Each structure stands twice: as C-alpha cells, then as structure tokens.
C-alpha cells in the first residue's frame, strides 16, 4: 500500500511542478477560507515549521491522495510522513552510504568473511607458486 502511495505522491508532485512551471504570470491564487480553518492551519503549521499556506497545501494534498488511493486519512498521513523522511534522507546522503550499506550487508551475511578467506587463500597460493 505504501509503494502505491509513493507513486501517487511523486506523480502529484510532478504535476504540481509542471503546473507551476507552465503558469504564465503567477503560481499563486487568492481564495477565501474560513477564519477557523486558517487558525487551525496556523496552529498546525507552527509545530511543523510550515507556513499557513504550506499547511493548507499539505492538507489538500493529503486529502487528494486519500481520495485517489482509498487510504484512510491516518494511513495517508503516515505514508506521507514516511515518504518525506525518505526524501529528506536521500537528499542528505553521503555518496559512500550505498557502499557502506553493501559492506554491512556482506558482513552480516557472512559474504565478507568468505571473500576475505578466498583472497587470503589465493594470495597464499600465488606466493607458494612463486617460491
């Protein structure tokens, strides 16, 4: 279910990017919202370090994804949070992280120890041939 959500989220973000890139004069529009909704958005935005507009956009995106995917609101919220964390982590990753991950996987599976043994045996065999 989360993979399906990730696809929907990326697709929606790409559409938003294309729409904002293709708009002629401004990518913003004014709308009238109830003061209660704006107040709720302000409260929620402050703890999440978003602008009020950003919080309302987040809620709108969450609602569109929930409707499109059939997820409950809490499932969609959890999936969005996980997706955002993965996106932020992938933006901050060091190029050596995949190598380190492969090393740790090889170590935990025993492949690393086996590769070291094979290398040592090969080196011993080459030394014995040379002497």
Long-range contacts (C-beta under 8 A, 24 or more apart in sequence): 1-69, 1-71, 1-75, 1-79, 2-79, 2-82, 2-83, 4-69, 5-65, 5-69, 5-71, 5-76, 5-79, 5-80, 5-83, 6-79, 6-83, 8-65, 8-68, 8-69, 9-61, 9-65, 9-79, 9-80, 9-83, 12-61, 12-64, 12-65
